[in-house]
Amino acid sequence: MTIQTRLIEYTHGDVLLEGMLAWEDSLHEPRPGVVIAHAWGGRSAFEEGKAQALAEQGYVGFALDMYGKGVLGADPEENSALMAPFMENRALLQQRIALAVSVLREQPEVDPNAIAAMGFCFGGLCVLDLARSGSDVQGVVSFHGLFTPPGNTAGNRINAKVLCLHGYDDPMAEPAAMTALASELTAAGADWQIHAYGNTQHAFTNPAANNADMGTVYSASADRRSARALANFLEEIFA
């Protein structure tokens, strides 16, 4: 078994984007594909590693690009500045992640009728907005995502199954936001799950997260449990 990767350039308006595809080359039939939406710093080795891990499980992973080819933040201030235009213009965010889904569907390794999306932090918000927009992907998974509703999807029916993997002590999405999301998903008719991990803060899947003042702290147990929850969810939606 060998994991193969390739970079894929695509454009949104006049913005050149670049994602990374990962697949296992001994599987000759098209496989389910999973888009991976990056955290606020841009597409990095972290998301590329998640794409490769999915490939090892028999899926095709696609680490998308929301910001532009080679655009990465170097610190929280730069990351926030990169994310801000999408928080202010959620229609733009929704268009860009929908485009990434379309690009993934076009790849010959991928079954275009078996697509999911997952994301981390800002990327968690992106995949929730994908579902909120009425996308026909099979499911979306938010890891320590932001829950702020976009304001332009009220009344939409959510077709995708939704899984949120969340730290109960996340200062960026406190329990009230979690319960508000549950109400929103219920009103939209979604098949949803929220797994809240106790004594767990933001960025719990990232071993490099160690800023207690910001509330971004890695948790080995929550990382392990959320990985298992993801595996179970993908197995269910692609059955």
C-alpha positions as CSV (number, residue, x, y, z in Angstrom):
1,M,0.0,0.0,0.0
2,T,1.4,3.4,-1.0
3,I,-0.2,6.7,-0.3
4,Q,0.0,9.0,-3.3
5,T,-0.5,12.8,-3.2
6,R,-0.9,15.6,-5.8
7,L,-1.4,19.3,-5.7
8,I,-4.5,20.6,-7.5
9,E,-4.8,24.2,-8.6
10,Y,-8.2,25.7,-9.0
11,T,-9.6,29.2,-9.1
12,H,-12.5,31.2,-7.5
13,G,-12.9,34.4,-9.4
14,D,-9.4,35.9,-9.7
15,V,-8.1,33.9,-6.7
16,L,-5.7,31.0,-7.4
17,L,-6.2,28.2,-4.9
18,E,-4.3,25.0,-4.3
19,G,-5.4,21.9,-2.5
20,M,-3.7,18.6,-1.8
21,L,-5.3,15.2,-2.8
22,A,-4.3,12.0,-1.1
23,W,-5.3,8.4,-2.0
24,E,-4.1,4.8,-1.7
25,D,-2.9,3.6,-5.0
26,S,-3.8,-0.1,-4.7
27,L,-7.5,0.8,-4.7
28,H,-8.5,0.9,-8.4
29,E,-12.2,1.7,-8.0
30,P,-13.4,5.3,-7.3
31,R,-13.6,5.8,-3.5
32,P,-15.6,8.1,-1.2
33,G,-14.0,11.5,-0.9
34,V,-13.6,13.8,2.1
35,V,-12.8,17.5,1.9
36,I,-10.7,18.8,4.8
37,A,-11.2,22.4,5.7
38,H,-8.2,24.1,7.4
39,A,-8.0,26.1,10.6
40,W,-7.6,29.8,10.6
41,G,-3.9,29.8,9.6
42,G,-4.5,28.3,6.2
43,R,-3.8,24.9,4.6
44,S,-0.9,23.3,6.4
45,A,0.9,20.1,7.2
46,F,-1.7,19.4,9.8
47,E,-4.6,19.2,7.3
48,E,-2.4,17.4,4.7
49,G,-1.7,14.8,7.4
50,K,-5.4,14.4,7.9
51,A,-5.9,13.8,4.2
52,Q,-3.2,11.2,4.2
53,A,-4.7,9.5,7.3
54,L,-8.0,9.3,5.5
55,A,-6.3,7.7,2.5
56,E,-4.9,5.1,4.7
57,Q,-8.4,4.2,5.7
58,G,-9.5,3.8,2.1
59,Y,-10.9,7.2,1.4
60,V,-9.7,10.0,-0.8
61,G,-8.7,13.1,1.2
62,F,-8.6,16.6,-0.2
63,A,-7.0,19.3,2.0
64,L,-8.7,22.4,0.5
65,D,-7.5,26.0,0.3
66,M,-9.8,28.9,1.4
67,Y,-7.2,31.7,1.3
68,G,-5.1,31.4,-1.9
69,K,-2.1,29.4,-3.1
70,G,0.7,29.7,-0.6
71,V,-1.2,32.0,1.8
72,L,-0.5,31.1,5.4
73,G,-0.7,33.1,8.6
74,A,2.4,33.2,10.8
75,D,0.7,34.2,14.1
76,P,-2.7,34.7,15.7
77,E,-2.9,38.3,14.4
78,E,-2.2,37.2,10.8
79,N,-4.5,34.2,11.1
80,S,-7.4,36.5,12.3
81,A,-6.8,38.9,9.5
82,L,-7.0,36.0,6.9
83,M,-10.2,34.6,8.4
84,A,-12.0,38.0,8.9
85,P,-13.2,38.5,5.3
86,F,-15.0,35.1,5.4
87,M,-16.6,35.8,8.8
88,E,-17.9,39.1,7.4
89,N,-19.0,37.6,4.1
90,R,-20.4,34.1,4.8
91,A,-21.8,33.8,1.2
92,L,-18.2,34.0,0.0
93,L,-17.2,31.4,2.5
94,Q,-20.0,29.1,1.4
95,Q,-19.1,29.6,-2.3
96,R,-15.5,28.8,-1.8
97,I,-16.0,25.6,0.2
98,A,-18.7,24.4,-2.3
99,L,-16.2,24.9,-5.0
100,A,-13.7,22.7,-3.2
101,V,-16.4,20.0,-3.1
102,S,-16.9,20.3,-6.8
103,V,-13.2,20.0,-7.5
104,L,-13.0,16.9,-5.4
105,R,-15.9,15.4,-7.2
106,E,-14.0,15.9,-10.5
107,Q,-11.1,13.7,-9.5
108,P,-10.9,10.3,-11.2
109,E,-10.1,8.6,-7.9
110,V,-13.3,9.8,-6.3
111,D,-16.9,8.5,-6.3
112,P,-18.7,11.8,-7.0
113,N,-21.8,10.4,-5.2
114,A,-20.0,9.7,-1.9
115,I,-18.6,13.0,-0.5
116,A,-18.2,14.3,3.0
117,A,-16.5,17.3,4.5
118,M,-14.6,17.8,7.8
119,G,-12.9,20.8,9.3
120,F,-10.9,22.1,12.2
121,C,-11.6,25.4,14.1
122,F,-12.4,27.9,11.3
123,G,-12.7,24.9,9.0
124,G,-15.4,23.5,11.3
125,L,-17.4,26.6,10.7
126,C,-16.8,26.2,7.0
127,V,-18.2,22.6,6.9
128,L,-21.2,23.6,9.0
129,D,-21.9,26.4,6.6
130,L,-21.7,23.9,3.7
131,A,-24.4,21.9,5.4
132,R,-26.4,25.0,6.2
133,S,-26.4,26.0,2.6
134,G,-28.2,22.8,1.6
135,S,-25.3,20.9,0.1
136,D,-26.0,17.3,-1.0
137,V,-22.8,16.0,0.6
138,Q,-23.5,12.9,2.7
139,G,-22.1,14.4,5.9
140,V,-20.0,17.0,7.6
141,V,-17.8,16.8,10.7
142,S,-16.8,19.8,12.8
143,F,-13.7,19.4,15.1
144,H,-13.6,22.2,17.7
145,G,-15.4,24.4,15.2
146,L,-17.0,27.8,15.5
147,F,-20.8,27.8,15.7
148,T,-21.8,31.3,14.8
149,P,-24.8,31.2,12.4
150,P,-24.2,32.9,9.1
151,G,-27.4,34.9,8.8
152,N,-28.2,33.9,5.2
153,T,-29.4,30.3,5.6
154,A,-32.5,30.7,7.8
155,G,-35.3,28.4,6.5
156,N,-32.9,26.1,4.6
157,R,-33.2,22.4,5.1
158,I,-30.0,20.6,6.1
159,N,-29.6,17.5,4.0
160,A,-26.2,16.4,5.2
161,K,-25.7,14.4,8.4
162,V,-23.9,16.5,10.9
163,L,-21.3,15.5,13.6
164,C,-19.8,18.1,15.9
165,L,-16.8,17.1,18.1
166,H,-16.4,19.7,20.7
167,G,-14.6,20.7,23.8
168,Y,-17.1,21.6,26.5
169,D,-14.7,24.2,27.9
170,D,-13.9,25.8,24.5
171,P,-13.8,29.6,25.1
172,M,-14.5,30.2,21.4
173,A,-17.8,28.2,21.4
174,E,-19.2,28.1,24.9
175,P,-22.0,25.7,26.0
176,A,-24.7,28.3,25.2
177,A,-23.5,28.4,21.6
178,M,-23.5,24.6,21.4
179,T,-27.1,24.3,22.6
180,A,-28.1,27.1,20.2
181,L,-26.5,25.1,17.4
182,A,-28.5,22.0,18.4
183,S,-31.7,24.1,18.2
184,E,-30.7,25.4,14.8
185,L,-29.9,22.0,13.4
186,T,-33.1,20.6,14.8
187,A,-35.1,23.4,13.2
188,A,-33.4,22.7,9.9
189,G,-34.4,19.0,10.0
190,A,-30.9,17.7,10.3
191,D,-29.7,14.3,11.4
192,W,-27.2,15.6,13.9
193,Q,-24.9,14.6,16.8
194,I,-22.8,16.7,19.1
195,H,-20.1,15.0,21.2
196,A,-18.9,17.3,24.0
197,Y,-15.7,16.3,25.7
198,G,-15.4,17.3,29.3
199,N,-12.3,19.3,30.6
200,T,-11.4,20.0,27.0
201,Q,-10.7,23.3,25.3
202,H,-10.2,24.6,21.7
203,A,-7.8,22.9,19.2
204,F,-7.8,19.6,21.1
205,T,-6.7,17.6,18.1
206,N,-3.6,19.6,17.5
207,P,-0.5,18.4,19.4
208,A,1.1,21.8,18.9
209,A,-1.7,23.6,20.8
210,N,-0.4,24.7,24.2
211,N,-1.7,28.2,24.8
212,A,-3.8,28.0,28.0
213,D,-4.3,31.8,27.9
214,M,-6.1,31.5,24.5
215,G,-7.8,28.3,25.5
216,T,-6.1,26.3,22.8
217,V,-4.8,23.1,24.4
218,Y,-4.2,19.6,23.0
219,S,-6.0,16.7,24.6
220,A,-4.7,13.2,23.8
221,S,-7.9,11.6,25.0
222,A,-10.3,13.9,23.1
223,D,-8.1,13.6,20.0
224,R,-8.3,9.8,20.2
225,R,-12.1,9.7,21.0
226,S,-12.9,12.2,18.2
227,A,-10.8,10.2,15.7
228,R,-12.9,7.1,16.5
229,A,-16.1,9.1,16.3
230,L,-15.0,10.3,12.8
231,A,-14.3,6.8,11.7
232,N,-17.6,5.5,12.8
233,F,-19.5,8.4,11.2
234,L,-17.8,7.9,7.8
235,E,-18.4,4.2,7.9
236,E,-22.1,5.0,8.5
237,I,-22.7,7.6,5.9
238,F,-20.8,5.7,3.2
239,A,-22.4,2.4,3.9
